[in-house]
Structure formats: structure tokens, C-alpha cells
Amino acid sequence: MAKPRVALFVTCLVDLHRPAVGFSAIKLLEEAGCQVEVPALQTCCGQPAFNSGDRRTTQDIARQVIDAFLPYDFTVAPSGSCAAMISHHYPGLFAAGDPEGRARAERLAAKTHELVSFLTDVLGVTGVAARYDGRATYHDSCSGLRELGVKAQPRALLGSVAGLTLTEMREPEICCGFGGTFCVKYPEISTRMVSDKTADIAATGADTLLAGDMGCLLNMAGRLKREGSPVRVRHVAEVLADMTHEAPPIGDAS
């Protein structure tokens, strides 16, 4: 059987702040039997413009993303928010007067997935060959959880990581306060929300915080550092791919 051709949607934050997550995603996908490619023409998914109400710019971005990714069997992103943007919001960008644009958007949407849910729900991966010695807690990012139903999948795979103990927060599903442009528009509210989150993290006694979205991870890592917390912060893909040696924890000096 031919290997599925998977296009990795790297995401802006992974590209600019954490390339190790992209390499971890590629390793996981290749080990699961995929032929992975990274389309050179990819840019932002358009979510910042979309959330700001600039639909024309969002549509222009979406057209470029559709052109770059439609030829592949699947599009996979190590981010619930970017995957949800493409899979849930792209079709609605194209009005009834553009049936071809909408049809192309719908075809891409139907084969776009968040990384961990793709591994478990589509490829049937039930475990990984990885080791991480420590106690971790997992934050459920809003888009992945509420738009894509990503919750059990990362926990199932983390359960196969040797040496890892997963301890749940009291409220793992509560927003960390990032919300893309939300943290810029409402900084005081955002700071209170992330402070509540870091308190919940501390109460678990975990030495590592994991999540599936870089925006949330950067937000929480920044607050933890400002509070002097020793908790290490990583994208879940780095642990699942056994590639934590490739980069220091998020927010730590290289």
C-alpha cells in the first residue's frame, strides 16, 4: 500500500519560535508510515486577520494555502487553532457567488487534521517509542478541544511514554488567556487568566507542562518564568517524538 502523502502545515509560531516542534511532527508522521512534505509556499493560516474581521485578507491567504495544500492526501498541523481555522472556517470565507472557491476549501477542510488526533484517529497509532522521566500536566487548548475534540488523544499517547507520569490539573480545559489577539486587546484580563492557570499547574506538583498549541505554550511559559517557576514547558510533539534533546524547554536559554 502506498504511503499517504501528508503536507505539514508548520504554523507561524513553530516556524518563528520553535522549529523543533516541526521536526518532531515530521518524525512522528514518518514513523507512522507517512510520506511527509513541507510545501514551500505556505504562509499563515489567516487566523489573525480572520479574528480581526478582515475577511478579504483572510480569503487571499486562504486561496494561497488551498493552492499549496490541496494536492496532498492530508494536511496536518501541530496546532489545534490552525487546523481548526482551515477545517472549520475556510469554507465559510467563500460566498455562494464563488462555488469553485468554496468547493476547493471544503475539499481541503475535509482532509485537514491536528497532529495528535491525526495519529490516533486517522492512522490508528496507539503508542510511541519515547521516554521522558518526569511528572507532566497537560493543558487543553481551546480550539483543539472545543472545535476539534482533541482531549483523549494526547493523553492516550502520553500514557505510552516510558518514565512519564501524567497528573491532571483541577481545570485543564480552562483557557490560558492567550486567545491570539485577545491577550493584546485585553491584557489585564489575559494576565489574570494565565495567573490562574499557572496556579493550577503549580498545584499538580508537575515538573513539566505540555500542550498542543504554541500560542498557549508561549503565553504560559512567559508567565511561569516571570513568577520564577521551575516548571519546564514543551509542545506535546517533542515528548511523543522523543526529541526533547533537540531544544531546551520553551522560555529557557538555548
C-alpha positions in Angstrom: 0.0 0.0 0.0 1.3 3.4 -0.9 2.3 5.7 1.9 -0.2 8.6 2.4 1.3 11.9 1.2 1.0 14.3 4.2 1.7 18.0 3.9 2.9 19.5 7.2 1.4 22.9 7.9 4.2 24.2 10.1 2.4 27.2 11.6 3.9 30.7 12.1 4.8 30.2 15.7 6.5 26.9 15.2 8.4 28.4 12.2 9.5 31.5 14.1 9.8 30.3 17.7 10.1 26.5 17.9 11.3 24.7 14.7 11.9 21.6 16.9 8.2 21.1 17.0 8.0 20.9 13.2 10.9 18.3 13.2 9.2 16.3 15.9 5.9 16.3 13.9 7.7 15.0 10.8 9.4 12.2 12.9 6.1 11.1 14.3 4.3 11.1 10.9 7.2 9.3 9.2 7.3 6.7 11.9 3.5 6.2 11.5 4.1 5.4 7.8 3.5 8.7 6.0 5.4 10.4 3.3 5.8 13.9 4.6 6.4 17.1 2.7 6.5 20.7 3.7 5.1 22.9 0.9 7.4 25.9 0.4 4.6 28.3 -0.5 2.8 28.0 2.8 2.2 31.1 4.9 0.0 32.0 7.9 -3.4 30.2 8.0 -5.0 33.6 8.2 -6.4 33.4 11.7 -5.2 36.7 13.0 -6.8 38.6 10.1 -10.0 36.4 10.5 -10.3 37.2 14.2 -9.8 40.9 13.5 -12.6 40.9 11.0 -10.5 41.4 7.8 -12.2 38.8 5.7 -10.7 40.0 2.4 -7.2 39.4 3.6 -8.2 36.1 5.1 -9.7 35.0 1.9 -6.5 35.9 0.0 -4.4 33.9 2.4 -6.8 31.0 2.3 -6.5 30.8 -1.5 -2.8 30.5 -1.3 -3.0 27.9 1.4 -5.5 25.9 -0.6 -3.3 26.1 -3.7 -0.3 24.8 -1.8 -2.0 22.0 0.2 -4.9 20.7 -1.9 -2.8 18.3 -3.9 -1.9 16.2 -0.9 -3.8 13.3 0.7 -3.8 15.1 4.1 -2.8 18.3 5.7 -1.6 18.1 9.3 -0.7 20.9 11.7 0.9 20.7 15.2 -1.7 23.2 16.3 -5.4 22.9 17.1 -6.1 26.5 16.3 -4.5 26.5 12.8 -6.1 23.1 12.0 -9.5 24.4 13.1 -9.1 27.5 11.0 -8.6 25.5 7.9 -11.0 22.7 8.6 -13.8 24.7 10.1 -13.6 28.3 8.8 -12.2 28.2 5.3 -15.3 27.1 3.5 -17.3 30.0 5.0 -14.9 32.5 3.5 -16.3 31.9 0.1 -19.7 33.1 -0.8 -22.4 31.5 -2.9 -21.1 33.5 -5.8 -17.8 31.6 -5.8 -18.8 27.9 -5.8 -15.5 26.7 -7.1 -13.6 28.5 -4.3 -16.0 27.1 -1.7 -15.7 23.6 -3.1 -11.9 23.7 -3.0 -12.0 25.0 0.5 -14.3 22.2 1.5 -12.1 19.6 0.0 -9.1 20.8 1.9 -11.1 21.2 5.1 -12.2 17.6 4.9 -8.6 16.3 4.9 -7.0 18.7 7.4 -6.2 17.5 10.9 -4.4 18.4 14.2 -1.3 16.3 14.6 -2.1 14.1 17.6 -5.7 13.4 16.5 -4.4 12.5 13.1 -2.0 10.0 14.5 -4.6 8.4 16.7 -8.0 8.8 14.9 -6.9 8.5 11.3 -3.7 6.4 11.4 -4.6 4.3 14.4 -1.4 4.9 16.3 -1.8 3.6 19.9 1.7 4.2 21.3 5.1 5.7 20.7 8.7 4.6 21.4 9.7 7.5 23.6 11.0 8.1 27.1 10.6 11.2 29.3 11.5 10.9 33.0 9.2 13.3 34.9 5.8 14.3 36.1 3.8 16.3 33.5 0.4 18.0 33.3 -1.5 18.7 30.1 -3.3 21.9 29.1 -6.3 21.5 26.7 -6.0 24.4 24.2 -9.3 26.0 23.4 -9.5 25.4 19.6 -8.2 21.9 19.7 -10.6 20.9 22.5 -13.8 22.8 21.5 -13.6 22.8 17.7 -11.7 19.6 17.0 -12.5 17.4 20.1 -8.8 16.9 21.0 -8.6 15.7 24.6 -8.3 11.9 25.0 -5.9 11.5 22.1 -2.8 13.2 23.6 -3.4 11.6 26.9 -3.6 8.2 25.3 -0.2 8.6 23.5 1.4 10.1 26.6 0.4 7.1 28.5 2.8 5.0 26.3 5.8 7.3 27.1 8.2 5.4 29.4 9.1 7.2 32.6 6.3 9.8 32.3 3.6 10.3 35.0 0.7 12.5 33.9 -1.0 14.5 36.7 -4.2 16.4 35.7 -4.9 20.0 36.7 -8.0 20.8 38.5 -9.3 22.7 35.4 -7.2 21.6 32.4 -9.9 22.9 30.0 -9.9 26.5 31.2 -8.4 29.0 28.7 -4.9 30.2 29.5 -5.8 33.8 28.4 -3.8 33.9 25.2 -6.6 33.8 22.6 -4.5 35.3 19.8 -5.4 39.0 19.7 -7.4 38.7 22.9 -4.2 39.0 25.0 -3.3 42.2 23.2 -6.8 43.7 23.4 -7.5 42.8 27.0 -4.1 42.4 28.7 -5.3 42.8 32.3 -7.9 40.0 31.8 -5.4 37.8 30.0 -2.9 38.2 32.8 -5.4 37.2 35.4 -6.4 34.2 33.4 -2.9 33.0 32.8 -2.1 33.6 36.5 -5.0 31.3 37.5 -3.7 28.8 35.0 -0.1 28.8 36.5 -1.5 28.4 40.0 -3.4 25.3 38.8 -0.2 24.0 37.2 1.8 24.5 40.4 -0.9 22.7 42.4 -0.3 19.5 40.4 3.4 19.2 41.5 4.3 18.6 37.9 7.8 19.5 36.7 6.6 19.8 33.0 3.7 21.5 31.3 2.6 20.1 27.9 0.1 21.3 25.3 -0.5 21.2 21.6 -0.6 24.8 20.6 2.4 27.1 20.6 0.4 30.3 21.4 -0.8 28.8 24.6 2.6 27.4 25.4 4.4 30.7 24.9 1.8 32.5 27.0 2.0 30.1 29.9 5.8 29.7 29.7 6.2 33.5 29.8 4.1 33.8 32.9 5.8 30.8 34.6 9.2 32.4 34.0 8.0 35.8 35.4 6.8 34.0 38.5 10.1 32.2 38.9 8.6 28.8 38.4 10.9 25.9 37.6 8.3 24.1 35.6 9.5 23.1 32.1 7.3 23.8 29.1 7.2 21.8 26.0 4.9 21.0 23.0 3.5 17.5 23.3 5.0 16.5 20.0 8.5 16.9 21.3 7.9 14.4 24.1 6.0 11.9 21.9 8.8 12.0 19.3 11.5 11.5 21.9 13.1 14.7 20.7 13.3 16.8 23.9 17.1 16.8 23.5 16.8 18.9 20.3 15.9 22.1 22.1 15.7 23.5 25.7 12.3 23.9 27.3 10.2 26.8 25.9 11.3 30.1 27.5 14.7 28.7 28.6 18.0 29.9 27.3 19.5 27.9 24.4 
